[in-house]
């Protein structure tokens, strides 16, 4: 399973952005480039999973540090 590397604020913004782009797709299907709205699937899925493959590649994390 993928390691969590997306924090709460980042996760919320990804979900909102993804849902907004997908809503744009359904509201504007006749547009010339309406298929570009489907890019919203990526932030939506990474937000719901709390894991971003690009963050893993670059060694980034927006999760709060755990206190020991």
C-alpha angles and dihedrals in degrees: 000000000000120000117246109252103151117092128215099266093042090048093050092049092049092051093047092047093047094048091046093052093046090049088052089054093053093043095047106035094141094058120114095242100024090128088072088072087070087075082082088080090074100057090039094055095042090049093050092047094043088223131103119194092206091055088053092051093050095038095243129145133177093190116115116257116259115240115233 
